[in-house]
Amino acid sequence: MSDTLRGEWRTPAVEDFLKQVYLIQQQVNPVPTMLLARALDISAPSTTDMIKRLSSGENFPPLLMHAPYRGVRLTEPGEKIALEVIRHHRLLELYLTQKLGFSWDEVHEEADRLEHYISERLEARIADALGHPELDPHGDPIPALDGTVTLPELVLLSDLAIAQRGTVSRILDQSPEVLRYLSELGLVPGVLVVLADRAPLNDTLQVRIGSRAAEPRTISMQVARKALVVPDDSESI
């Protein structure tokens, strides 16, 4: 990465801010200031101050573009930093699970702490040790070194048709409680699922997990909206 994007100004707080803008920007663009403040769990004035600082262009290239009353979006330099931090984070999560025996519900907070401090050399060694993976333990794409992100066509588990099957690819909620619950269900990346039935009145689904012959499990729509799947468009069962 260019030396102009490194310096004492690049603190963990700055990196976290840019990372969060990127993540929200995938759903809402530009990113509303209040939404950003809630995601970062900081006050609205602190959010506004950081936006002014990162969009000013003083001492470093502008990292944000701010449209008053609309929100913010990343500039190209801001996106480069965000993607580098996200790459660190997701590589670390995978390394912690595959090499150090952490469970997938333990790694998010650990990676949050470590992502700001690993060198490019260590990043390269981790990627090499893992075989240059494309996905982290939760199915999130790991940005490539050049910043490209490969996003497959996915749908929410809740949006499958009755009797349609698919393969769980990505989990959208990384809170430890949710991940532990999904592990208990067996609803993890790589697992086959079949939507057996819907019960709209009580907002639940009947889902076969693991095989087409598995007994249907009752899960809430709220849970089903946390899992993205690769749908199987071949003949349904």
C-alpha positions in Angstrom: 0.0 0.0 0.0 1.2 3.5 -0.8 3.2 5.3 1.9 0.7 8.2 1.6 -1.9 5.9 3.2 0.3 5.2 6.2 1.3 7.3 9.2 0.5 8.2 12.8 -2.9 9.4 11.8 -3.9 5.9 10.8 -5.1 4.7 14.2 -7.3 1.7 15.0 -10.2 4.1 15.4 -9.7 5.5 11.9 -9.5 2.0 10.4 -12.6 0.8 12.3 -14.5 3.8 11.1 -13.5 3.2 7.4 -14.2 -0.5 7.7 -17.7 0.1 9.1 -18.5 2.6 6.3 -17.5 0.0 3.8 -19.6 -2.7 5.4 -22.7 -0.5 5.6 -22.1 0.9 2.2 -22.8 -2.6 0.7 -26.4 -2.1 1.7 -26.9 1.6 2.0 -25.0 4.2 -0.1 -24.3 6.9 0.9 -24.2 5.8 4.6 -26.4 7.9 6.9 -24.5 9.5 9.8 -26.8 8.2 12.4 -26.7 4.6 11.1 -22.9 4.8 11.2 -22.9 6.1 14.8 -25.2 3.3 15.9 -23.0 0.6 14.2 -19.9 2.0 15.8 -21.6 2.6 19.2 -20.3 6.2 19.4 -22.1 9.5 19.7 -23.4 11.5 16.8 -21.0 14.4 17.5 -18.0 12.1 17.6 -19.2 10.6 14.3 -19.5 14.0 12.7 -16.1 15.0 14.0 -14.5 11.9 12.5 -16.3 12.5 9.2 -14.9 16.0 9.0 -11.4 14.8 9.8 -11.4 12.0 7.3 -12.9 14.1 4.5 -10.8 17.2 5.0 -7.7 16.0 3.1 -5.4 17.6 5.7 -2.2 15.5 6.3 -3.5 12.6 4.2 -5.7 12.1 1.1 -9.4 12.5 1.7 -10.8 9.1 2.8 -14.5 10.0 2.8 -16.9 12.1 0.7 -19.6 13.8 2.7 -22.9 15.0 1.3 -24.7 17.1 3.9 -28.0 15.5 5.0 -27.4 12.5 2.9 -24.4 10.7 4.3 -20.9 9.5 3.5 -19.1 7.2 1.1 -15.6 6.0 0.8 -13.1 7.6 -1.6 -10.7 5.3 -3.5 -8.0 5.6 -0.8 -10.5 5.1 2.0 -11.8 2.0 0.3 -8.2 0.6 0.0 -7.7 1.0 3.7 -11.1 -0.5 4.6 -10.5 -3.5 2.3 -7.0 -4.1 3.7 -8.4 -4.2 7.3 -11.2 -6.5 6.3 -8.7 -8.8 4.6 -6.7 -8.9 7.8 -9.8 -9.5 9.8 -11.1 -12.4 7.8 -7.7 -14.1 7.3 -7.2 -13.9 11.1 -10.6 -15.4 11.7 -9.9 -18.3 9.5 -6.4 -18.8 10.9 -7.7 -18.8 14.4 -10.3 -21.5 13.6 -8.2 -23.7 11.3 -4.8 -23.5 13.0 -5.4 -22.6 16.7 -8.6 -24.4 17.4 -10.9 -21.5 18.1 -14.6 -22.0 17.4 -16.3 -19.7 14.9 -18.2 -17.9 17.6 -15.0 -16.9 19.4 -12.9 -15.4 16.5 -14.7 -12.1 15.6 -13.6 -10.1 18.7 -10.1 -11.6 18.6 -9.7 -10.6 15.0 -11.1 -7.1 15.8 -8.2 -6.6 18.1 -5.5 -8.1 16.0 -6.5 -6.7 12.5 -4.8 -3.4 13.1 -1.4 -4.7 14.0 -0.3 -7.4 11.6 2.3 -6.5 9.0 2.1 -7.2 5.3 4.7 -9.9 5.8 2.6 -11.7 8.4 -0.5 -11.2 6.3 1.3 -12.9 3.4 2.5 -15.8 5.6 -1.0 -16.4 7.0 -2.6 -16.4 3.6 0.1 -18.8 2.4 -0.4 -21.1 5.4 -4.2 -21.2 4.7 -3.8 -21.8 0.9 -5.0 -18.3 -0.1 -8.6 -18.9 0.9 -11.5 -16.9 -0.6 -13.9 -17.2 2.4 -13.7 -16.8 6.1 -15.3 -19.2 8.7 -18.7 -17.4 8.4 -18.7 -17.5 4.6 -17.7 -13.8 4.1 -15.5 -13.2 1.1 -11.8 -12.4 1.8 -10.7 -9.4 -0.3 -7.8 -10.3 -2.6 -4.5 -8.4 -2.3 -5.6 -6.0 -5.1 -8.8 -5.3 -3.3 -11.2 -7.2 -5.5 -14.0 -9.0 -3.7 -15.8 -12.0 -5.3 -19.5 -12.2 -4.4 -21.4 -15.2 -5.6 -25.1 -15.1 -6.3 -26.8 -15.9 -3.0 -30.3 -15.7 -1.6 -31.7 -15.7 2.0 -32.7 -19.1 3.3 -36.1 -17.5 4.0 -36.5 -16.7 0.3 -36.2 -20.3 -0.9 -39.3 -21.8 -2.5 -41.0 -24.7 -0.8 -39.1 -28.0 -1.5 -36.2 -26.0 -3.0 -32.7 -26.9 -1.7 -29.5 -25.0 -1.4 -26.2 -24.9 0.3 -25.5 -22.5 3.2 -22.7 -20.1 2.1 -22.7 -17.1 4.4 -23.9 -16.1 7.9 -24.8 -12.5 8.2 -24.8 -12.2 12.1 -21.5 -12.8 13.8 -22.7 -12.4 17.4 -21.4 -15.3 19.5 -24.9 -16.2 20.8 -26.3 -16.5 17.3 -23.3 -18.5 16.0 -23.6 -20.9 18.9 -27.3 -21.4 18.2 -26.7 -22.0 14.5 -24.0 -24.5 15.3 -26.4 -26.4 17.5 -28.9 -26.5 14.6 -26.1 -27.5 12.2 -26.8 -24.4 10.1 -23.3 -23.7 9.0 -21.5 -22.9 5.7 -21.3 -25.9 3.4 -24.4 -27.6 4.7 -27.3 -28.7 2.5 -30.7 -27.2 3.4 -34.2 -27.9 2.0 -37.1 -25.6 2.8 -39.9 -28.1 3.7 -42.7 -25.8 4.7 -43.7 -22.3 5.8 -46.0 -21.3 8.7 -46.7 -17.6 8.0 -49.1 -17.2 10.9 -46.4 -17.9 13.5 -43.5 -16.6 11.3 -41.6 -19.9 11.2 -40.1 -22.3 8.6 -39.7 -26.0 8.5 -36.1 -26.7 7.2 -34.3 -30.0 6.6 -30.7 -29.5 7.6 -27.8 -31.7 6.4 -29.7 -34.0 4.0 -32.9 -34.2 2.0 -34.0 -37.0 4.3 -33.4 -35.2 7.6 -36.3 -34.5 9.9 -37.5 -30.9 9.4 -36.4 -28.4 12.1 -38.6 -25.5 13.1 -36.7 -22.2 12.8 -37.9 -18.6 13.0 -37.9 -16.3 10.0 -35.5 -14.1 12.0 -32.9 -16.9 12.0 -33.6 -17.8 8.4 -32.8 -14.2 7.4 -29.3 -14.6 8.8 -28.3 -17.4 6.4 -27.4 -16.8 2.8 -27.5 -19.9 0.5 -26.5 -20.9 -3.0 -29.8 -22.0 -4.4 -30.1 -25.3 -6.3 -32.3 -24.5 -9.3 -32.4 -28.1 -10.5 -35.5 -30.1 -9.9 -36.8 -29.8 -6.4 -37.8 -32.7 -4.2 
